[in-house]
Amino acid sequence: MTPTPTLVGSSPAVHSLDGDITAAARSDAKVLITGESGVGKEVAARLIHSRSLRRESPLLTINCAGLPDTLLESELFGHVRGSFTGAYRDKPGLLQSAHGGTLFMDEVGEMSLRMQALLLRFLETGEVQRVGAERFSDPVDVRVICATNRHLRGRIASGDFREDLYYRLNVIHVHIPPLRERREDVRDLLQHYMRSYSERYRVPIRPFAPETLDLLSAYDWPGNVRELKNVIERLVVRAESTQVMPTELPPDIRFTTLASTPAPSPGNGPEPLARKLYHLMVRDGGNFWTVVYEPFMSRDLTRETLRLIITYGLEHAQGRYSALTELFNMNRSDYKRFLNVLRKHDCLVPFHSFRSAKLGGTRSSADAADAAPDAWAV
């Protein structure tokens, strides 16, 4: 038996959503749940069912996306023996199987116009005609809850969705906002799923390092709660330390978050951001091409900031440009490309001051070649 889901979060949006779900559960009216992919539309549908008078009856679900008309029609309405190749026996559809309960139809906006017409007729009469049958069955008692990540009014305007079906489905409208619009819920969700997956895999619950929580809270979560769950499950399965450190996070979270960090105010200069990105590579394992090059090419970083990052690297590497490939977590084969980028954008920093202390005024031919990137053919 599938456990009843819970709403996690303390934001005003979650409190409002909880109220909408409770109100929808008081009646048998049809419900249309909208929101981006991954926000938890099926969770909302299950909560509506579990709080309703139908909670002792079945809740059945179907995803309308990707199913051809013939298969979707058979799944919804059932079929009789011999109605098509492979129909070896009579089979009831989900609408009849959910009699007395609830049917949740996800991605209803993907249905063809033909299937929309069949669904509309059922909603108006309650009668089911199985594929291949000559007559309709007796009316069934089933509550229909639909969900979509599409803008149905836009599809109505383009002729891809029936307006009369839209009004049939949209008796009660429940909208779930994306996670980026309720960031105060992120930490609650992180802790909830860390506990949940730790119990499932029977491993100790690991706390998040403060800098890890900062990165996760600042991330936009384009995949919403579904993406967050996947990230936490991966962190639990691949535990690397007693705390969840930034280096364990997927690159798109570590680097996208920092790359989108606003540049420091003019009064502070570029140093804070340069230091931040430098430490992200040297300390946290970030790659130059993702952490620095991509935001630089997107004009989110200035030449001055890039030169500062190279300066910090040369200080650490004592003037050796070749050592920066390893320091900045690049492949050794990226060396010429790296120099090309710096030369093209006038970001080659003179190395002499970083070498003089080490070399004491003399240097070998190998040192000289390594310290003079302009001498290489690229």
Buried (B, 14 or more C-beta within 10 A) or exposed (E): EEEEBEBBBEBEBBEEBBEBBEBBBEEBEBBBBBBBEBBBBBBBBBBBBBBBEBBEBBBBBBBBBEBEEEEBBBBBBBBBEEBEEEBEEBBBBBBBBBBEBBBBBBBBBBBBEEBBEBBBBBBEEBBBBBBBBEEBBEEBEBBBBBBBBBEBEEBBEEEBBBEEBBEBBBBBEBBBBBBEEBBEBBBBBBBBBBEBBBEEEEEEEBEBBEEBBEBBBBBBBBBBBBBBBBBBBEBBEEBEEEEBBBBBBBEEBBBBBBBEBEBBEEEEEBEBBBBBBBEBBBEBBBBBBBBBBBBBEEEBBBEEBBBBBBBBBBEBBBBBBBBBBEBBBBEEEBBEBBBEBBEEEEBBBEBEEBBEEEBEEEBEEEBEEBBEBEEEEE
